[in-house]
Amino acid sequence: MEKKVLLRDLLLKHPADVAEVLSNLSDEKAMELIHRLFLRNAAAEPLGEMEPEDSAELLAEINRDEAIKILSRMDPDDAVDVLDELPDDVQEELLSRLGKEDAKVLSGLLTYSPDTAGGLMSPEVVALPVEMSVQEAIDYLRKKVEEVETIYYAYAVDEHGHLQGVFSLRDMALAQPGTPLAKLLKRDAVSVQVDADAEDVAHLFDKYNYYALPVVDGDQKLLGVITIDDVIDVIREEATEDIYGMASVPMEEGVDTSLFASLRMRLPWLFVRLGTALLAATVVGIFENSIAKMAALAVLMGVVAGQGGSAGMQTVTIITRGMALGELDPRHGWHLLRKEALLGIANGGFIGVTIGIITYVWKGEIMLGVAACLAMILNMFAAGAAGVLIPVSLRAMGKDPALASGIFLPTVTDVLGFAFLFLIAHLLLPGI
């Protein structure tokens, strides 16, 4: 009796809430619930709301006939995301047993990379000939409403399927029934190429505040539509990548990842960080005698390196965010580099003078204070420059610029911070 009440309650909830319930159940209970939802024709939407890898895991374990019917009821863009996570043999089996039309649509979508507009789009797009009247178009839309994922806009195409423009549903609703659609057509429709990068697509949505954008091929043939919910997923994934990258954590790892899998994914990055730390330690070792003669250097080197790291992190954060939002214009790269380098000198001057005075009051050695001040200025200058150059270089190499803050930037500020302090102290202080 309790299970029936639970199912009745779930059927009244939003699919995203049902997906959350499924995610918190054991595999056995989740598959049982999927079966019961399937019997009510209510399994497709919750699986579409789950993470594709979780949906794929459940779909691979349930009855094949049920899995096929669920796939056929899912929105094509969600279904293809799930298929993409399945083993090749399971994927092929499901596609071979799907209806001819469904298999053709999903097989076509699988040819696009998940990180492109083609991988995000749904082929369920409303295309209208401009010869229609407003009333005819509205009648047509009413027939299509059950077949299409979401209708934000309708698009005009010619007889060959080439995109001609966009119709606003608001304009159609307010127009007289006999008004020709051609009078409502906006020909300057913003569209995206099917091979456009998913991040660039997200920037377009952010720039134009659209709810949907049409996807076209090189000949401007209308292929599908990307809706705002798909772009939100991209933005979330990019933000997650940046957070993980800053800590050098692989994207594949989550809170439920096993101990050994986490060890396998994290340990290589820790070895990389160990290598960079040993590089900094080598610099310290070279000046071991100087530290032994003046212990204050051991205290100051942490201050100089730490301030450089903090300043560099500020720059990296600004640069990485600018890249993520598409605000970083490559033509202004040198201007930005100069600005951050000069900012590093300015900040280093204020902080350096402060630490120099503190050092002088503490040790009564003016040259030690001067050495600390100059080392601080030089290291913060280097941190500002590195904060621009490292993420820009990583992006140019196709790597995640967020890695700059986790590994490479600390190496620069530690190694140079120690080297600047020890070299300047060696020059200014006799006997060191």
Secondary structure, 3 states (H helix, E strand, C coil): CHHHHHHHHHHCCCHHHHHHHHHCCCHHHHHHHHHHHHHCCCCHHHHHHCCHHHHHHHHHHCCHHHHHHHHHHCCHHHHHHHHHHCCHHHHHHHHHHCCHHHHHHHHHHHCCCCCEHHHHCECCCCEECCCCEHHHHHHHHHHHCCCCCCCCEEEEECCCCEEEEEEEHHHHHHCCCCCEHHHHCECCCCCEECCCEHHHHHHHHHHHCCCEEEEECCCCEEEEEEEHHHHHHHHHHHHHHHHHHHCCCCCCCCCCCCHHHHHHHHHHHHHHHHHHHHHHHHHHHHCHHHHHHCCHHHHHHHHHHHHHHHHHHHHHHHHHHHHHCCCCCHHHHHHHHHHHHHHHHHHHHHHHHHHHHHHHHHHCCHHHHHHHHHHHHHHHHHHHHHHHHHHHHHHHCCCCCCHHHHHHHHHHHHHHHHHHHHHHHHHHCCCC
